Each structure stands twice: as structure tokens, then as C-alpha cells.
Amino acid sequence: MYQRFIHQRELRDYLLQRDWNVFGTLKFQSKRLISGHRAHQELRYFWNRLDRVVYGKAAEAGCRVKRWCFAHVGSHNDNYHLHFVAKAPVDPDLFAALANTLWTRQCSASASLKENWITPVLYPAQVAGYVTKETWKIGADTFDASLSADTGVTYQMNTERALAQEQRIARAITANERQAALNALEQHKAGTLHRLALRDRKPSGKATGQ
């Protein structure tokens, strides 16, 4: 057990050395049964889709959204979901709205806009501690290297590529979907501040610290 706390600290320290500005939680609907294999497959499809929307054909050359993904199973081992931190390749609010929308449309078991949670990060140290908190339960395997991406490949942005990226995003989500996702984002931001306020009043309380 002590070794797992060491792994947790190592993962947390590793994250704090990386450059990221978005925290997210991707959930599945509790009333829809989905196997662990299928859940992981859908998450992989989701990230590949998001990479293609953001980077187009450059995704095939290794351009990926920088992300570090952590699997959690909940207090009763029956609530599989994915936490991640990422470096938004576009405006963080737009990235959060895009990711949330694409995930809700990923499959019939994907959670709704309000159930998922993707926001810009305010307090990296608290987020790093939160996403690694289940290491004590499932060990270093909580870090999902197959879903994470830190390829080191740089996307050389220019005017033409910026316009193409904007058009891909516009095709990926409608104006109504974007607005709905941005509305959910504002609720999540407010919820984050509320959690932080509760944590400040009660040190033992939970907060993601975005």
C-alpha cells in the first residue's frame, strides 16, 4: 500500500512538470451498462475524433491534443470514468465546449453535458492531487498511457491552418450545441468555485480545484 502512495506522489509531481490548462471528467450514464473494454474503446474513439477535429490530417503525423488521462472507478468500484488534464490547443473555453459536445455524442452510454465536467484550471496542484487520488486503490495503472498523448510533435500554426481549424470545429458542433456546452461550462465554473469555497471552510471537504 505504501508503494502506491509513492506512485501517487510521483504521478502528481510528473503532472506538475507538464504544461496544461484544462481539467476534465468524462462520464458514462449510470443506468446504461457498458463493459470496461467497450468504455475504453469509446474513449479511444473520442480522443482520436477530437485530435482530427483540432489538427486535421496532421493528427496522422502525430499532432495530438496534449493530455494525461487517469481512470477512476469510484468508491464502490462501479463508477468507471476518466479524468484528464490537457493543454488546450485553442481557447480553453472553446476546447471545453468542443470536448464536452463530442463526448456526449460519442455513444448511447455517454453522459450529458451537465454530468461531464470540463473547465479551465485555476489551481494546478489541487487538480494534480485530485486526478491521481485513486492510485492507492488501483496502483500506477490509474494512469492510462494508451489514452494519453505527449508526442512532442509541434503543430506549426499559420493563417491558412488557423482558418481550416476554425472550419473543422464549426462543422464538428453546431451553433446551438456550442451554446449549450458553453452554458454547461459556466455552471461547472460556478460549481468549481462553490466546491473551493466549501473546501476553504471545511478542510476535509472534496474539491477538484480547477
Backbone hydrogen bonds, N-H to C=O, Kabsch-Sander energy under -0.5 kcal/mol:
donor,donor_aa,acceptor,acceptor_aa,energy
4,R,1,M,-0.5
5,F,1,M,-1.3
6,I,2,Y,-1.6
7,H,3,Q,-2.2
8,Q,4,R,-2.4
9,R,5,F,-2.2
10,E,6,I,-2.4
11,L,7,H,-2.8
12,R,8,Q,-2.5
13,D,9,R,-2.6
14,Y,10,E,-2.4
15,L,11,L,-2.3
16,L,12,R,-1.9
17,Q,13,D,-0.7
17,Q,14,Y,-1.0
18,R,15,L,-2.0
20,W,18,R,-0.7
21,N,86,A,-2.4
22,V,86,A,-1.8
23,F,119,T,-2.8
24,G,84,F,-2.8
25,T,117,W,-1.9
26,L,82,L,-3.0
27,K,25,T,-0.5
29,Q,109,A,-3.3
32,R,29,Q,-1.3
33,L,31,K,-0.7
39,A,35,S,-2.7
40,H,36,G,-2.3
41,Q,37,H,-2.1
42,E,38,R,-2.5
43,L,39,A,-2.0
44,R,40,H,-2.2
45,Y,41,Q,-2.4
46,F,42,E,-2.4
47,W,43,L,-2.3
48,N,44,R,-2.2
49,R,45,Y,-2.4
50,L,46,F,-2.6
51,D,47,W,-2.6
52,R,48,N,-2.0
53,V,49,R,-2.3
54,V,50,L,-2.3
55,Y,51,D,-3.0
56,G,52,R,-2.1
58,A,55,Y,-1.6
59,A,56,G,-1.7
60,E,57,K,-1.4
61,A,58,A,-0.9
62,G,59,A,-1.4
63,C,58,A,-2.0
64,R,62,G,-0.7
67,R,149,A,-2.3
68,W,85,V,-2.2
70,F,83,H,-3.3
71,A,142,T,-2.8
72,H,81,H,-2.6
77,N,74,G,-1.4
79,N,73,V,-2.5
81,H,72,H,-2.3
82,L,26,L,-2.3
83,H,70,F,-3.0
84,F,24,G,-2.4
85,V,68,W,-1.6
86,A,22,V,-2.2
87,K,66,K,-2.1
88,A,86,A,-0.8
95,F,91,D,-2.9
96,A,92,P,-2.5
97,A,93,D,-2.2
98,L,94,L,-2.8
99,A,95,F,-3.0
100,N,96,A,-2.4
101,T,97,A,-2.2
102,L,98,L,-2.6
103,W,99,A,-2.3
104,T,100,N,-2.3
105,R,101,T,-1.3
106,Q,103,W,-1.4
107,C,103,W,-0.6
110,S,107,C,-1.4
111,A,27,K,-2.1
116,N,112,S,-2.1
117,W,25,T,-2.1
119,T,23,F,-2.4
121,V,21,N,-2.4
122,L,210,Q,-3.2
123,Y,209,G,-1.1
126,Q,123,Y,-0.5
127,V,123,Y,-1.8
128,A,124,P,-3.0
129,G,125,A,-1.8
130,Y,126,Q,-1.9
131,V,127,V,-2.7
132,T,128,A,-1.0
133,K,130,Y,-1.4
135,T,132,T,-1.7
136,W,133,K,-0.6
137,K,134,E,-1.2
138,I,134,E,-2.1
139,G,135,T,-2.2
141,D,138,I,-0.7
142,T,139,G,-1.8
143,F,140,A,-1.9
144,D,69,C,-2.6
144,D,142,T,-0.6
145,A,143,F,-1.0
147,L,144,D,-0.8
148,S,144,D,-1.4
149,A,67,R,-2.3
156,Q,154,T,-0.8
157,M,155,Y,-1.1
162,A,158,N,-2.7
163,L,159,T,-2.1
164,A,160,E,-2.2
165,Q,161,R,-2.6
166,E,162,A,-2.2
167,Q,163,L,-2.1
168,R,164,A,-2.2
169,I,165,Q,-2.3
170,A,166,E,-2.0
171,R,167,Q,-1.9
172,A,168,R,-1.8
173,I,169,I,-1.8
178,R,174,T,-2.6
179,Q,175,A,-2.3
180,A,176,N,-2.4
181,A,177,E,-2.4
182,L,178,R,-2.4
183,N,179,Q,-2.3
184,A,180,A,-2.1
185,L,181,A,-2.2
186,E,182,L,-2.0
187,Q,183,N,-1.7
188,H,184,A,-2.3
189,K,185,L,-2.6
190,A,186,E,-2.2
191,G,187,Q,-2.4
192,T,188,H,-2.3
193,L,189,K,-2.1
194,H,190,A,-2.1
195,R,191,G,-2.4
196,L,192,T,-2.5
197,A,193,L,-2.2
198,L,194,H,-2.2
199,R,195,R,-2.5
200,D,196,L,-2.2
201,R,197,A,-1.6
202,K,198,L,-2.5
205,G,202,K,-2.9
